[in-house]
Amino acid sequence: APNNGKSNNDPLSVSINDSFYPQKNVIGAHLSLRYNNNQNPNTFCGMSCYASATLVVYNYPRTKDLNRRKGDGRCAQHKYYSLDPSCCFDFSDAKLIIQAIRQLALLHDNINDVLSQSTRLPTKWTLTQTQLQDPIKYLVILNPFAGGGGPTSPTGALNIYEKYMKPMLEQSSVDHDVLVTKRAGHARDRMISRKNGASGDDSNVRCGENDDGYDKLNKPNEMENADDESRDISTYQAIIAMGGDGILNEIMQGIRSRPQHDQEQILSSIKFGIVGCGTSNGLAKSILHWSGEEYGALESIFQICKGVVATLDIATYALLPKHEKKGVVNGVNNGES
């Protein structure tokens, strides 16, 4: 981040000299503080309270940039910088560095500042209005049976959520709720549900029972960040589908079942993402190909955390003689997920 002649009070003037590239590879940065063992964390006694302080940069470079032979995917190569608490009053310099990194990475909480600096966005990258709003909260909907491996599959949506999605959203400072679908049509019903001050009748459908013995599936509300289905989806900034191509179609079917004005508001203001956890994952692969990424769950989540978006056409068709309208997101779909 070159100085460019800016004053020292400007976060963008902080010089960073290291082998990571915020705009290409970084999804977040934080300051981690650890207390002394004998210090009461509820009592602040200056920087002497802390045994250590670390500036953490969450970095996901391409493997080819690391001179690795196999593939061109991404991997976690986080940066850790130890700070001396004894020489800092309030870590204001470290906070400025973190703010500068997040601005250079084009992350959501500083996007207004980035745009005010007339930063040129990379080709193919666009910013939606939802990226200019705070606070940011996503709804993650996952199908634990996608791909046929079942809830305990290492390549299944539950494992990918715990291994990649949850920690990477936290690294990006994005709050989220997670809904584990319990039956066919659950994601569609969740889209129709209108609560939390939304107009219209409450058509929320609660989770049913399941006896497969998997705790997180049987007791989804015991998961951290579990969606209790009480919040209307129009209040989220993004909806992320984890499963096969069918789950995103099911989500769109539910949105298309809402009143017309609701449909237009949701489709124009909310971002949608998909992380392929199914058998073929054609839509997720197509999106990653468009963005120049190698296919993988981590790569999809990386793009979501970076906020890279593009428009996608949605088609509708009517079945005669009932004239019942159906929606299509990816290829030919019979309207049922």
GULUMGU-311282 format. One record per residue (C-alpha): residue number from 1; x, y, z; residue in one letter. Coordinates in pm, 1 decimal, padded with zeros to 6 digits, always signed. Each point is the difference from the previous one (the first is absolute). Example, Ala and Ser with C-alpha at 12.3 -4.5 7.8 and 13.67 -1.06 7.14 Angstrom:
<atoms>
{pos 1, c1 +01230.0, c2 -00450.0, c3 +00780.0, code a}
{pos 2, c1 +00137.0, c2 +00344.0, c3 -00066.0, code s}
</atoms>
This chain:
<atoms>
{pos 1, c1 +00000.0, c2 +00000.0, c3 +00000.0, code a}
{pos 2, c1 +00209.6, c2 +00293.8, c3 -00119.4, code p}
{pos 3, c1 -00017.3, c2 +00326.9, c3 +00188.4, code n}
{pos 4, c1 -00102.0, c2 +00208.3, c3 -00303.9, code n}
{pos 5, c1 +00077.0, c2 +00316.5, c3 +00191.6, code g}
{pos 6, c1 -00294.4, c2 -00036.5, c3 +00238.9, code k}
{pos 7, c1 +00009.3, c2 +00128.2, c3 +00355.7, code s}
{pos 8, c1 +00087.3, c2 -00232.9, c3 +00285.5, code n}
{pos 9, c1 -00355.6, c2 +00030.9, c3 +00130.5, code n}
{pos 10, c1 -00138.8, c2 -00173.0, c3 -00308.3, code d}
{pos 11, c1 -00034.0, c2 -00380.0, c3 +00044.5, code p}
{pos 12, c1 +00090.8, c2 -00048.0, c3 -00365.7, code l}
{pos 13, c1 +00338.5, c2 +00161.1, c3 +00058.5, code s}
{pos 14, c1 +00122.0, c2 -00289.2, c3 +00217.6, code v}
{pos 15, c1 +00279.9, c2 -00181.2, c3 -00179.0, code s}
{pos 16, c1 -00020.3, c2 -00378.8, c3 -00017.5, code i}
{pos 17, c1 +00299.4, c2 -00195.0, c3 -00117.4, code n}
{pos 18, c1 -00056.1, c2 -00374.3, c3 -00011.8, code d}
{pos 19, c1 -00066.3, c2 -00281.2, c3 -00241.4, code s}
{pos 20, c1 -00377.7, c2 +00004.3, c3 -00000.4, code f}
{pos 21, c1 -00242.3, c2 +00172.6, c3 -00233.2, code y}
{pos 22, c1 -00315.3, c2 +00131.9, c3 +00173.0, code p}
{pos 23, c1 -00203.8, c2 +00062.6, c3 -00314.0, code q}
{pos 24, c1 +00069.7, c2 -00346.5, c3 -00142.9, code k}
{pos 25, c1 +00021.3, c2 -00228.4, c3 +00300.9, code n}
{pos 26, c1 -00110.6, c2 +00152.4, c3 +00332.5, code v}
{pos 27, c1 -00347.0, c2 -00040.8, c3 +00151.2, code i}
{pos 28, c1 +00060.6, c2 +00160.6, c3 +00338.6, code g}
{pos 29, c1 +00237.9, c2 +00125.9, c3 +00267.2, code a}
{pos 30, c1 -00030.2, c2 +00015.6, c3 +00377.7, code h}
{pos 31, c1 +00193.1, c2 +00093.8, c3 +00311.7, code l}
{pos 32, c1 +00021.8, c2 -00291.6, c3 +00244.3, code s}
{pos 33, c1 +00072.5, c2 +00082.6, c3 +00365.4, code l}
{pos 34, c1 +00080.4, c2 -00245.5, c3 +00278.0, code r}
{pos 35, c1 -00019.2, c2 +00089.9, c3 +00368.5, code y}
{pos 36, c1 +00262.3, c2 -00081.6, c3 +00260.5, code n}
{pos 37, c1 -00098.6, c2 -00307.6, c3 +00199.7, code n}
{pos 38, c1 -00025.6, c2 +00198.0, c3 +00323.0, code n}
{pos 39, c1 -00194.6, c2 +00289.5, c3 -00151.9, code q}
{pos 40, c1 -00372.6, c2 +00047.6, c3 +00050.4, code n}
{pos 41, c1 -00136.4, c2 +00052.7, c3 -00355.1, code p}
{pos 42, c1 -00276.5, c2 +00220.6, c3 +00141.9, code n}
{pos 43, c1 +00253.8, c2 +00249.8, c3 +00135.0, code t}
{pos 44, c1 +00203.4, c2 +00208.0, c3 -00245.0, code f}
{pos 45, c1 +00345.7, c2 +00104.0, c3 +00122.0, code c}
{pos 46, c1 +00154.5, c2 +00127.7, c3 -00320.5, code g}
{pos 47, c1 +00192.9, c2 -00205.4, c3 -00251.1, code m}
{pos 48, c1 +00174.2, c2 -00185.8, c3 +00283.5, code s}
{pos 49, c1 -00322.4, c2 -00201.9, c3 +00028.8, code c}
{pos 50, c1 +00095.8, c2 -00187.7, c3 -00313.3, code y}
{pos 51, c1 +00254.9, c2 -00277.7, c3 -00022.7, code a}
{pos 52, c1 +00005.9, c2 +00015.4, c3 -00379.4, code s}
{pos 53, c1 -00153.0, c2 +00175.1, c3 -00297.5, code a}
{pos 54, c1 -00009.8, c2 -00136.8, c3 -00353.9, code t}
{pos 55, c1 -00110.3, c2 +00159.1, c3 -00326.8, code l}
{pos 56, c1 -00159.8, c2 -00276.1, c3 -00208.6, code v}
{pos 57, c1 -00053.2, c2 +00026.1, c3 -00376.5, code v}
{pos 58, c1 -00227.7, c2 -00266.7, c3 -00149.8, code y}
{pos 59, c1 +00171.0, c2 -00078.0, c3 -00326.6, code n}
{pos 60, c1 -00107.8, c2 -00253.5, c3 -00267.4, code y}
{pos 61, c1 +00249.1, c2 +00013.0, c3 -00289.4, code p}
{pos 62, c1 -00008.7, c2 -00221.1, c3 -00304.7, code r}
{pos 63, c1 +00215.6, c2 -00309.8, c3 +00024.6, code t}
{pos 64, c1 +00184.8, c2 +00094.1, c3 -00319.2, code k}
{pos 65, c1 +00114.2, c2 +00321.3, c3 +00171.3, code d}
{pos 66, c1 +00157.5, c2 -00219.4, c3 +00267.6, code l}
{pos 67, c1 +00194.1, c2 -00197.9, c3 -00263.2, code n}
{pos 68, c1 -00203.0, c2 -00312.3, c3 +00064.1, code r}
{pos 69, c1 -00027.2, c2 -00240.8, c3 -00289.2, code r}
{pos 70, c1 -00353.5, c2 -00131.5, c3 +00038.3, code k}
{pos 71, c1 -00298.8, c2 +00207.3, c3 -00105.5, code g}
{pos 72, c1 -00078.6, c2 +00368.5, c3 +00012.8, code d}
{pos 73, c1 -00236.4, c2 +00000.0, c3 +00296.7, code g}
{pos 74, c1 +00030.8, c2 +00202.5, c3 +00316.6, code r}
{pos 75, c1 +00131.3, c2 -00090.5, c3 +00342.9, code c}
{pos 76, c1 +00023.7, c2 +00169.6, c3 +00338.2, code a}
{pos 77, c1 +00331.8, c2 +00178.9, c3 +00053.0, code q}
{pos 78, c1 -00085.3, c2 +00238.4, c3 +00281.2, code h}
{pos 79, c1 +00244.3, c2 +00264.2, c3 +00118.5, code k}
{pos 80, c1 +00073.8, c2 +00053.2, c3 +00370.1, code y}
{pos 81, c1 +00188.3, c2 +00304.9, c3 +00127.9, code y}
{pos 82, c1 +00091.3, c2 +00015.6, c3 +00369.3, code s}
{pos 83, c1 -00030.9, c2 +00341.2, c3 +00163.8, code l}
{pos 84, c1 +00157.0, c2 +00118.2, c3 +00324.8, code d}
{pos 85, c1 -00279.7, c2 +00107.7, c3 +00237.5, code p}
{pos 86, c1 +00244.2, c2 +00189.9, c3 +00219.5, code s}
{pos 87, c1 +00069.3, c2 +00258.3, c3 -00271.1, code c}
{pos 88, c1 -00362.3, c2 +00058.7, c3 -00098.7, code c}
{pos 89, c1 -00258.8, c2 +00215.2, c3 +00172.1, code f}
{pos 90, c1 -00311.3, c2 -00114.4, c3 -00183.1, code d}
{pos 91, c1 +00132.8, c2 -00176.1, c3 -00312.7, code f}
{pos 92, c1 -00124.1, c2 +00290.0, c3 -00211.8, code s}
{pos 93, c1 +00277.5, c2 -00054.2, c3 -00256.3, code d}
{pos 94, c1 -00087.8, c2 -00368.3, c3 -00031.3, code a}
{pos 95, c1 -00367.0, c2 +00091.1, c3 -00043.0, code k}
{pos 96, c1 +00092.0, c2 +00239.1, c3 -00280.5, code l}
{pos 97, c1 +00196.0, c2 -00276.5, c3 -00172.5, code i}
{pos 98, c1 -00295.7, c2 -00236.7, c3 +00030.5, code i}
{pos 99, c1 -00232.7, c2 +00263.9, c3 -00143.8, code q}
{pos 100, c1 +00240.4, c2 +00061.0, c3 -00287.8, code a}
{pos 101, c1 +00024.1, c2 -00372.8, c3 -00076.7, code i}
{pos 102, c1 -00378.0, c2 -00035.4, c3 -00003.0, code r}
{pos 103, c1 -00036.7, c2 +00302.0, c3 -00225.3, code q}
{pos 104, c1 +00259.3, c2 -00132.0, c3 -00242.4, code l}
{pos 105, c1 -00173.9, c2 -00337.8, c3 +00004.3, code a}
{pos 106, c1 -00328.0, c2 +00172.8, c3 -00101.8, code l}
{pos 107, c1 -00182.2, c2 -00148.9, c3 +00297.2, code l}
{pos 108, c1 -00354.5, c2 +00098.4, c3 +00088.0, code h}
{pos 109, c1 +00046.7, c2 +00211.9, c3 +00311.5, code d}
{pos 110, c1 +00231.1, c2 +00246.1, c3 -00171.3, code n}
{pos 111, c1 -00143.5, c2 -00003.0, c3 -00349.8, code i}
{pos 112, c1 -00134.2, c2 +00356.1, c3 +00027.9, code n}
{pos 113, c1 +00349.5, c2 +00127.7, c3 +00082.8, code d}
{pos 114, c1 +00146.9, c2 -00200.4, c3 -00286.4, code v}
{pos 115, c1 -00250.6, c2 +00143.1, c3 -00247.1, code l}
{pos 116, c1 +00064.8, c2 +00352.9, c3 +00125.5, code s}
{pos 117, c1 +00365.4, c2 -00046.7, c3 -00089.0, code q}
{pos 118, c1 -00104.3, c2 -00079.1, c3 -00361.2, code s}
{pos 119, c1 +00163.0, c2 -00340.3, c3 +00024.0, code t}
{pos 120, c1 -00021.4, c2 -00181.7, c3 -00332.5, code r}
{pos 121, c1 -00179.9, c2 -00331.7, c3 +00034.5, code l}
{pos 122, c1 +00138.1, c2 -00306.7, c3 -00178.4, code p}
{pos 123, c1 -00158.8, c2 -00099.5, c3 -00329.5, code t}
{pos 124, c1 -00319.5, c2 -00210.1, c3 +00050.1, code k}
{pos 125, c1 -00043.7, c2 +00123.6, c3 +00359.1, code w}
{pos 126, c1 -00311.4, c2 +00198.1, c3 +00089.7, code t}
{pos 127, c1 -00134.4, c2 +00123.9, c3 +00331.1, code l}
{pos 128, c1 -00364.9, c2 -00025.7, c3 +00096.1, code t}
{pos 129, c1 -00180.1, c2 +00248.5, c3 +00221.5, code q}
{pos 130, c1 -00014.3, c2 -00260.5, c3 +00278.9, code t}
{pos 131, c1 +00377.9, c2 +00033.2, c3 +00036.5, code q}
{pos 132, c1 -00051.3, c2 +00361.2, c3 +00109.9, code l}
{pos 133, c1 -00222.4, c2 -00095.9, c3 +00293.2, code q}
{pos 134, c1 +00078.9, c2 -00098.7, c3 +00358.2, code d}
{pos 135, c1 -00036.3, c2 -00217.7, c3 +00194.7, code p}
{pos 136, c1 +00067.1, c2 -00290.7, c3 -00231.7, code i}
{pos 137, c1 -00172.3, c2 -00331.2, c3 +00064.9, code k}
{pos 138, c1 -00031.1, c2 -00302.6, c3 -00226.0, code y}
{pos 139, c1 -00233.5, c2 -00298.5, c3 +00006.1, code l}
{pos 140, c1 +00171.5, c2 -00330.2, c3 -00081.1, code v}
{pos 141, c1 -00231.8, c2 -00282.2, c3 -00107.3, code i}
{pos 142, c1 +00153.1, c2 -00345.1, c3 -00027.9, code l}
{pos 143, c1 -00132.9, c2 -00334.8, c3 -00113.3, code n}
{pos 144, c1 +00174.2, c2 -00267.2, c3 +00212.0, code p}
{pos 145, c1 -00094.2, c2 -00276.4, c3 -00245.1, code f}
{pos 146, c1 +00129.9, c2 +00166.2, c3 -00317.9, code a}
{pos 147, c1 +00233.5, c2 -00219.8, c3 -00201.6, code g}
{pos 148, c1 -00137.4, c2 -00323.5, c3 +00140.4, code g}
{pos 149, c1 +00264.5, c2 -00040.9, c3 +00269.2, code g}
{pos 150, c1 -00222.6, c2 +00086.9, c3 +00293.7, code g}
{pos 151, c1 +00047.6, c2 +00249.8, c3 +00284.8, code p}
{pos 152, c1 +00331.5, c2 -00148.7, c3 +00118.5, code t}
{pos 153, c1 +00166.5, c2 -00000.9, c3 -00343.0, code s}
{pos 154, c1 +00337.5, c2 +00181.5, c3 -00006.2, code p}
{pos 155, c1 -00105.7, c2 +00164.3, c3 -00327.2, code t}
{pos 156, c1 -00351.4, c2 +00077.0, c3 +00124.0, code g}
{pos 157, c1 -00144.2, c2 +00341.1, c3 +00074.9, code a}
{pos 158, c1 +00017.2, c2 -00033.4, c3 +00379.4, code l}
{pos 159, c1 +00370.7, c2 -00079.1, c3 -00002.0, code n}
{pos 160, c1 +00078.7, c2 +00272.4, c3 -00255.3, code i}
{pos 161, c1 -00195.5, c2 +00249.0, c3 +00207.4, code y}
{pos 162, c1 +00195.0, c2 -00082.4, c3 +00318.1, code e}
{pos 163, c1 +00337.2, c2 -00026.0, c3 -00175.3, code k}
{pos 164, c1 -00017.4, c2 +00296.1, c3 -00237.1, code y}
{pos 165, c1 -00317.9, c2 +00208.3, c3 -00005.0, code m}
{pos 166, c1 -00038.2, c2 +00080.0, c3 +00369.2, code k}
{pos 167, c1 +00365.0, c2 +00096.4, c3 +00070.1, code p}
{pos 168, c1 +00040.7, c2 +00195.8, c3 -00323.9, code m}
{pos 169, c1 -00314.8, c2 +00206.8, c3 +00061.7, code l}
{pos 170, c1 +00130.1, c2 +00072.2, c3 +00349.3, code e}
{pos 171, c1 +00336.7, c2 +00101.8, c3 -00144.1, code q}
{pos 172, c1 -00187.1, c2 +00236.2, c3 -00233.3, code s}
{pos 173, c1 -00195.2, c2 +00151.2, c3 +00292.9, code s}
{pos 174, c1 -00327.9, c2 -00116.5, c3 -00153.1, code v}
{pos 175, c1 -00268.8, c2 -00107.1, c3 +00245.4, code d}
{pos 176, c1 -00227.8, c2 -00278.5, c3 -00117.5, code h}
{pos 177, c1 -00281.2, c2 -00240.1, c3 +00082.8, code d}
{pos 178, c1 +00002.5, c2 -00359.6, c3 -00124.4, code v}
{pos 179, c1 -00300.8, c2 -00213.4, c3 -00090.8, code l}
{pos 180, c1 +00046.1, c2 -00376.8, c3 -00036.5, code v}
{pos 181, c1 -00285.3, c2 -00125.1, c3 -00217.7, code t}
{pos 182, c1 -00194.8, c2 -00293.9, c3 +00142.2, code k}
{pos 183, c1 -00223.5, c2 -00094.8, c3 -00291.7, code r}
{pos 184, c1 -00071.7, c2 +00065.7, c3 -00363.4, code a}
{pos 185, c1 -00145.2, c2 +00348.0, c3 -00040.7, code g}
{pos 186, c1 +00141.2, c2 +00131.9, c3 +00329.5, code h}
{pos 187, c1 +00215.3, c2 +00265.2, c3 -00173.8, code a}
{pos 188, c1 -00298.3, c2 +00106.0, c3 -00211.5, code r}
{pos 189, c1 -00221.4, c2 +00032.8, c3 +00309.0, code d}
{pos 190, c1 +00268.8, c2 +00205.0, c3 +00175.6, code r}
{pos 191, c1 -00002.7, c2 +00248.4, c3 -00287.9, code m}
{pos 192, c1 -00377.7, c2 +00037.3, c3 +00024.4, code i}
{pos 193, c1 +00004.3, c2 +00052.0, c3 +00377.6, code s}
{pos 194, c1 -00069.9, c2 +00364.9, c3 +00087.9, code r}
{pos 195, c1 +00071.6, c2 +00104.3, c3 +00356.1, code k}
{pos 196, c1 +00191.4, c2 +00255.3, c3 +00205.0, code n}
{pos 197, c1 -00219.1, c2 +00293.0, c3 -00095.6, code g}
{pos 198, c1 -00051.9, c2 -00103.3, c3 -00364.2, code a}
{pos 199, c1 -00348.1, c2 +00055.9, c3 -00140.4, code s}
{pos 200, c1 -00229.7, c2 -00289.9, c3 -00075.6, code g}
{pos 201, c1 -00095.4, c2 -00320.5, c3 +00175.3, code d}
{pos 202, c1 +00246.6, c2 -00211.7, c3 +00193.0, code d}
{pos 203, c1 +00053.1, c2 -00308.9, c3 -00214.3, code s}
{pos 204, c1 +00311.0, c2 -00117.3, c3 +00180.5, code n}
{pos 205, c1 +00051.8, c2 -00377.9, c3 +00003.7, code v}
{pos 206, c1 +00198.1, c2 -00146.5, c3 +00288.1, code r}
{pos 207, c1 +00249.7, c2 -00284.2, c3 -00019.4, code c}
{pos 208, c1 -00139.9, c2 -00350.2, c3 +00027.4, code g}
{pos 209, c1 +00146.7, c2 -00299.2, c3 +00177.4, code e}
{pos 210, c1 +00274.0, c2 -00221.5, c3 -00139.0, code n}
{pos 211, c1 +00131.5, c2 -00322.2, c3 +00148.0, code d}
{pos 212, c1 +00324.2, c2 -00049.5, c3 -00189.2, code d}
{pos 213, c1 +00210.1, c2 +00044.8, c3 +00314.5, code g}
{pos 214, c1 +00202.9, c2 +00298.8, c3 -00119.2, code y}
{pos 215, c1 -00010.2, c2 +00262.5, c3 +00274.0, code d}
{pos 216, c1 +00035.2, c2 +00312.1, c3 -00213.9, code k}
{pos 217, c1 -00273.1, c2 -00121.4, c3 -00231.4, code l}
{pos 218, c1 -00234.8, c2 -00109.3, c3 +00280.1, code n}
{pos 219, c1 +00058.9, c2 +00315.4, c3 +00204.7, code k}
{pos 220, c1 +00083.8, c2 +00276.2, c3 -00248.6, code p}
{pos 221, c1 -00088.3, c2 +00273.5, c3 +00248.3, code n}
{pos 222, c1 +00287.5, c2 -00117.0, c3 +00220.3, code e}
{pos 223, c1 +00244.8, c2 +00095.0, c3 -00272.7, code m}
{pos 224, c1 +00174.0, c2 +00329.4, c3 +00053.3, code e}
{pos 225, c1 -00165.8, c2 +00265.5, c3 -00220.4, code n}
{pos 226, c1 -00299.1, c2 -00230.3, c3 -00059.0, code a}
{pos 227, c1 -00283.8, c2 +00168.0, c3 -00189.1, code d}
{pos 228, c1 -00318.4, c2 -00011.5, c3 +00209.4, code d}
{pos 229, c1 -00198.8, c2 +00102.4, c3 -00309.8, code e}
{pos 230, c1 -00138.1, c2 +00308.6, c3 +00177.6, code s}
{pos 231, c1 +00175.4, c2 +00256.8, c3 -00220.2, code r}
{pos 232, c1 -00144.2, c2 +00097.8, c3 -00336.8, code d}
{pos 233, c1 +00245.7, c2 -00070.3, c3 -00280.4, code i}
{pos 234, c1 -00037.3, c2 +00354.8, c3 -00134.1, code s}
{pos 235, c1 +00210.7, c2 +00120.1, c3 +00295.4, code t}
{pos 236, c1 +00305.8, c2 -00202.2, c3 -00105.8, code y}
{pos 237, c1 +00265.8, c2 +00138.2, c3 -00231.7, code q}
{pos 238, c1 +00074.4, c2 -00336.3, c3 -00162.6, code a}
{pos 239, c1 -00134.7, c2 -00354.5, c3 -00017.6, code i}
{pos 240, c1 +00257.4, c2 -00275.5, c3 -00049.4, code i}
{pos 241, c1 -00107.2, c2 -00343.6, c3 -00124.0, code a}
{pos 242, c1 +00210.8, c2 -00302.7, c3 +00087.7, code m}
{pos 243, c1 -00101.0, c2 -00311.6, c3 -00190.0, code g}
{pos 244, c1 -00059.1, c2 -00102.0, c3 -00358.4, code g}
{pos 245, c1 -00149.6, c2 +00213.4, c3 -00276.6, code d}
{pos 246, c1 -00349.4, c2 -00086.4, c3 +00127.6, code g}
{pos 247, c1 +00021.7, c2 +00190.8, c3 +00327.5, code i}
{pos 248, c1 +00047.4, c2 +00336.5, c3 -00170.5, code l}
{pos 249, c1 -00292.9, c2 -00079.4, c3 -00230.3, code n}
{pos 250, c1 -00206.3, c2 -00083.9, c3 +00307.7, code e}
{pos 251, c1 +00095.9, c2 +00332.0, c3 +00159.4, code i}
{pos 252, c1 -00106.5, c2 +00184.5, c3 -00313.3, code m}
{pos 253, c1 -00329.8, c2 -00191.6, c3 -00011.6, code q}
{pos 254, c1 -00074.5, c2 +00122.0, c3 +00351.9, code g}
{pos 255, c1 +00083.4, c2 +00360.7, c3 -00083.2, code i}
{pos 256, c1 -00217.3, c2 -00018.4, c3 -00310.7, code r}
{pos 257, c1 -00288.8, c2 -00111.3, c3 +00225.0, code s}
{pos 258, c1 +00006.3, c2 +00328.2, c3 +00192.5, code r}
{pos 259, c1 -00202.8, c2 +00306.3, c3 -00104.0, code p}
{pos 260, c1 +00130.1, c2 +00173.8, c3 -00311.6, code q}
{pos 261, c1 +00134.7, c2 +00305.0, c3 +00183.8, code h}
{pos 262, c1 +00184.9, c2 -00228.0, c3 +00243.7, code d}
{pos 263, c1 +00156.6, c2 -00194.6, c3 -00286.8, code q}
{pos 264, c1 +00128.7, c2 +00313.8, c3 -00166.9, code e}
{pos 265, c1 +00139.6, c2 +00144.2, c3 +00322.5, code q}
{pos 266, c1 +00178.1, c2 -00322.4, c3 +00099.1, code i}
{pos 267, c1 +00145.5, c2 -00076.9, c3 -00342.9, code l}
{pos 268, c1 +00125.6, c2 +00355.4, c3 -00043.4, code s}
{pos 269, c1 +00155.2, c2 +00047.1, c3 +00343.9, code s}
{pos 270, c1 +00125.1, c2 -00339.5, c3 +00118.7, code i}
{pos 271, c1 +00304.5, c2 -00181.4, c3 -00132.6, code k}
{pos 272, c1 -00012.1, c2 -00375.5, c3 -00055.8, code f}
{pos 273, c1 +00288.8, c2 -00242.5, c3 +00020.5, code g}
{pos 274, c1 +00040.8, c2 -00371.6, c3 -00055.3, code i}
{pos 275, c1 +00258.1, c2 -00242.4, c3 +00135.9, code v}
{pos 276, c1 -00009.6, c2 -00328.2, c3 -00190.2, code g}
{pos 277, c1 -00047.5, c2 -00295.9, c3 +00233.7, code c}
{pos 278, c1 -00201.0, c2 -00218.9, c3 -00236.8, code g}
{pos 279, c1 +00084.3, c2 -00254.5, c3 -00265.9, code t}
{pos 280, c1 +00058.4, c2 +00214.7, c3 -00310.2, code s}
{pos 281, c1 -00009.1, c2 +00360.6, c3 +00127.7, code n}
{pos 282, c1 -00029.8, c2 +00142.1, c3 -00349.9, code g}
{pos 283, c1 -00105.2, c2 +00351.4, c3 +00103.1, code l}
{pos 284, c1 +00272.9, c2 +00038.0, c3 +00263.8, code a}
{pos 285, c1 +00260.6, c2 -00119.2, c3 -00251.0, code k}
{pos 286, c1 -00125.4, c2 +00241.1, c3 -00265.9, code s}
{pos 287, c1 +00019.3, c2 +00296.1, c3 +00238.5, code i}
{pos 288, c1 +00353.3, c2 -00090.1, c3 +00107.6, code l}
{pos 289, c1 +00106.0, c2 -00042.7, c3 -00362.7, code h}
{pos 290, c1 -00139.0, c2 +00346.5, c3 -00078.2, code w}
{pos 291, c1 +00195.1, c2 +00148.2, c3 +00290.4, code s}
{pos 292, c1 +00324.9, c2 -00168.1, c3 -00105.5, code g}
{pos 293, c1 +00012.8, c2 -00232.2, c3 +00301.5, code e}
{pos 294, c1 +00068.1, c2 -00371.6, c3 +00015.6, code e}
{pos 295, c1 -00299.9, c2 -00199.5, c3 +00117.7, code y}
{pos 296, c1 -00026.8, c2 -00075.2, c3 +00371.7, code g}
{pos 297, c1 -00210.7, c2 +00082.2, c3 +00305.2, code a}
{pos 298, c1 +00272.5, c2 +00220.7, c3 +00148.1, code l}
{pos 299, c1 +00021.9, c2 +00199.1, c3 -00324.4, code e}
{pos 300, c1 -00377.9, c2 +00057.0, c3 -00001.9, code s}
{pos 301, c1 +00003.3, c2 +00118.4, c3 +00361.1, code i}
{pos 302, c1 +00298.8, c2 +00223.2, c3 -00072.6, code f}
{pos 303, c1 -00195.3, c2 +00174.8, c3 -00276.8, code q}
{pos 304, c1 -00297.3, c2 +00040.5, c3 +00235.7, code i}
{pos 305, c1 +00219.1, c2 +00153.4, c3 +00271.2, code c}
{pos 306, c1 +00155.2, c2 +00238.1, c3 -00252.8, code k}
{pos 307, c1 -00346.9, c2 +00109.2, c3 -00112.1, code g}
{pos 308, c1 +00058.2, c2 -00070.7, c3 -00370.4, code v}
{pos 309, c1 -00338.2, c2 +00012.1, c3 -00175.1, code v}
{pos 310, c1 -00148.5, c2 -00017.9, c3 -00347.7, code a}
{pos 311, c1 -00353.9, c2 +00000.4, c3 -00137.2, code t}
{pos 312, c1 -00167.3, c2 -00328.0, c3 -00092.9, code l}
{pos 313, c1 -00312.2, c2 -00035.5, c3 -00212.7, code d}
{pos 314, c1 -00308.7, c2 -00170.2, c3 +00143.6, code i}
{pos 315, c1 -00259.3, c2 -00142.3, c3 -00238.7, code a}
{pos 316, c1 -00362.2, c2 -00092.1, c3 +00067.7, code t}
{pos 317, c1 -00229.9, c2 -00226.4, c3 -00194.7, code y}
{pos 318, c1 -00362.7, c2 -00112.4, c3 +00027.5, code a}
{pos 319, c1 -00132.8, c2 -00356.1, c3 -00006.0, code l}
{pos 320, c1 -00316.8, c2 -00033.2, c3 -00206.8, code l}
{pos 321, c1 -00290.1, c2 -00022.1, c3 +00058.2, code p}
{pos 322, c1 +00047.7, c2 +00107.7, c3 +00364.2, code k}
{pos 323, c1 +00214.7, c2 +00302.1, c3 -00093.7, code h}
{pos 324, c1 +00203.4, c2 -00066.0, c3 +00312.3, code e}
{pos 325, c1 +00321.5, c2 +00202.2, c3 -00013.1, code k}
{pos 326, c1 +00332.6, c2 -00164.6, c3 +00076.9, code k}
{pos 327, c1 +00347.4, c2 +00146.3, c3 +00029.7, code g}
{pos 328, c1 +00334.8, c2 -00101.4, c3 -00144.8, code v}
{pos 329, c1 +00336.5, c2 +00105.5, c3 +00137.6, code v}
{pos 330, c1 +00237.0, c2 -00246.9, c3 -00163.5, code n}
{pos 331, c1 -00077.2, c2 -00185.5, c3 -00321.9, code g}
{pos 332, c1 -00329.8, c2 -00187.6, c3 -00034.1, code v}
{pos 333, c1 -00184.7, c2 -00060.9, c3 +00324.6, code n}
{pos 334, c1 -00345.0, c2 -00142.9, c3 +00050.1, code n}
{pos 335, c1 -00075.1, c2 +00240.2, c3 +00282.0, code g}
{pos 336, c1 +00037.0, c2 -00262.2, c3 +00269.9, code e}
{pos 337, c1 +00320.2, c2 -00045.2, c3 +00199.5, code s}
</atoms>
